[in-house]
């Protein structure tokens, strides 16, 4: 048996009740049944099925490494099964994120988003899984910078010897289809120069510079990677973070979300809104197809399988994750997110409520400009 474990989170929107709201319970059940088949076949070692808004998120552990054909194929079949249920009920956007009719060996580029990391387990391996709806991968840049670069958020950067060594960041340039690895604390200001432009740059991976830890965080960026210079919809991304012992503590990973940053992607993928931290059960969009949602759940990885709040002897796949944004201490952040979102909505079709034309998922501007071409006159 390998001494390394791979944690994969693969997600997709394949249909919803009530517009872009939430998948039907039967869709979730179909995914659970398919993953249970994969567990029995030995393709995976454990699984957990959850959701944020209308996106189904499949959490998996296995020892097959990243981008494994069998693991990705299993999740593809799960999403296909859920799509069949959605189509039979004539649910909204059935199969929306499945961009091809046939699986070609990897879900990357085929529609679903994937965040995966392979590592050697520490003595205790707490993990935080962030799931976003109605937004894009670059939305994670601000909170991740605060958790991994800001000592006023993560005191461990000052007092923890291993965290003090800093981190390496893989940053994706979505307009030029390139990536670069940069280091903190020595390149902190250069990193922020790039990531401050959320229309072009996004964090893909973060590693600890301490030799005994390895990967620290990973974000799903699939649609960005296949769309050089042009967004193909918003990605509703997931982010996996390992926590504690040389890495940011759980609270240091969560603290940045107390600030409801303005992020893009809600309502037709074309508006800015306040990022709303909420429980999974509260992740349905309730105002103008939003606001953008962010959920955070936690499971331990123990001997290659998940451990949650359930009895340790419970069957694999029957996990109860800790839901961090469920508590009342997040009420102020939620209230601020709604207030900010209402403020932005009052701009109507004017910027900054809506994105720039190069990012708009829907726009009539080219057609309007074509219609007006003969009527446009040069200024004298």
Helices and strands as residue ranges (DSSP letters): E 4-12, H 25-41, E 46-52, E 55-62, H 69-88, E 113-120, E 126-133, G 137-139, H 140-149, H 156-159, G 163-165, E 167-173, E 178-183, H 188-195, E 201-208, E 215-219, H 222-225, E 238-242, H 250-254, G 255-258, E 262-265, H 266-269, E 271-274, E 276-277, G 280-282, E 293-302, E 305-307, E 322-323, G 324-326, G 328-330, H 331-345, H 365-372, G 373-375
